[in-house]
Amino acid sequence: MRNFFTVLKFEYLGMVRPKSFLITTIVFALILLAAVNLPLIMGLIRGGGDDAAPGQTFHDRAPGVFYDATGWYTPEFIESFSPQFAWAPIADPADIEPGLEEGRFAIGMRLTAAGATVYAPGGDLAGISHGSFWEMIRSMAQIQTLEAAGVDGQTIHAVIGAEPFLDLVVIGRDGGQGQLVAMVFTILLMIMVSAFGAIVAQSVGTEKTSKAIELLTISTGSNSLIFGKVLGVVLVALTQFGLILVPVFTLLYFNLGRWHEFAPMIGAMMELIFTSNILGLAFLFFLLSFFTYAFIFAALSSTVSRPEDLGSAQSLPSMLLMLAYFAALLAPESWLRVLSYVPFFSPLVMMARATMTEVPALEIALSAGVSFLYVLALGFLAAKIYRIGIMLTGNAPSLRQIFKLLRQS
């Protein structure tokens, strides 16, 4: 146990002491803090304003023009359906297309008794709401039909302006939001596990060039070396995440209101994260995922003869990690239930399942328990491969040769 803590301390301090660690942490923290404060920053850039649509003030709305052949439409009526543009009438419909090409206005519309023709630049189609224009001309058609039938204006106003009550009660977790959150968290988990797993591989591969590594393995023990090295990298990752994510998530929590106004979908996703157990699950399954793949990275990297050959040793765990990622996001529910307990797949798959749907706590605990058991088994297997691998020279052995050597040992 003493040797284990010696290796752990050596690995941890060797990675956090360099200035590059501090610089990288500060840079990432500043980037994320700026992203968290994006609604406030955009509000300051645009000059504030509370009467506009979320993320936009009325004084900086893009200009829009309309030609009305009916005499029915007013700028106020059109703006009630499309408030992101400042609408103004135009006398000649032939000026709409040239004006758009020259950039004098952002959108144009030709209104007739039969309906409307909307003109928009091709690059801005994503910001055009077709549904709002359809609702506008449908409402106008209703008004004209009621007026033609002799209905008085007050009744027409009451009919068109009626706002019935609608409430949506979600039983369980919102699957749409959950799927987006699951995709984001799964991608982040995969990137982090891959990045820190590569650090473990690089550390093990570099040791192969040391002449003292054989003596160190005999005196210290391969179990202490592997577990100390992997846990040391985990502690480095947790240190960096703590320094970055604790202030970021604290600030994000107090900025939830601004995010709901600035980007309602993102705000809803963030609220889901804070009001559920997703953060705790993400932390748990990150650790299980990391240990699973870190031991594979370490074991296979110990079999290479030169640091330049580390890429080939990392291909197998990288491929397994990619398969687990695609399975977590694309596999049908029946497969996900099984993969939640399958080695190499269970941490990412259960993380995605628990984010997208309500998974019973017993299933989560069982999946985590199974993952913990095979992580321990992988750790001791990796230590045996490591002990054999550091003695090997020449070309890297195949998996078949490695298992043959394990049986002989």
Secondary structure, DSSP 8 states (H G I E B T S, - for coil): -HHHHHHHHHHHHHHHSSHHHHHHHHHHHHHHHHHHTHHHHHHHHHT--SSSSTT--GGG-EEEEEEESSS---HHHHHHH-TTEEEEE-S-GGGHHHHHHHTS-SEEEEEETTEEEEE--GGGGGG--HHHHHHHHHHHHHHHHHHHTT--HHHHHHHHT----------SS-HHHHHHHHHHHHHHHHHHHHHHHHHHHHHHHHHTT-TTHHHHHHHH-HHHHHHHHHHHHHHHHHHHHHHHHHHHHHHHHHTHHHHHHH-HHHHHHHHHHHHSSHHHHHHHHHHHHHHHHHHHHHHHHTT-SSGGGHHHHHHHHHHHHHHHHHHHHHS-HHHHHHHTTSTTTHHHHHHHHHHHS---HHHHHHHHHHHHHHHHHHHHHHHHHHHHHTT--SS---HHHHHHHHHH-
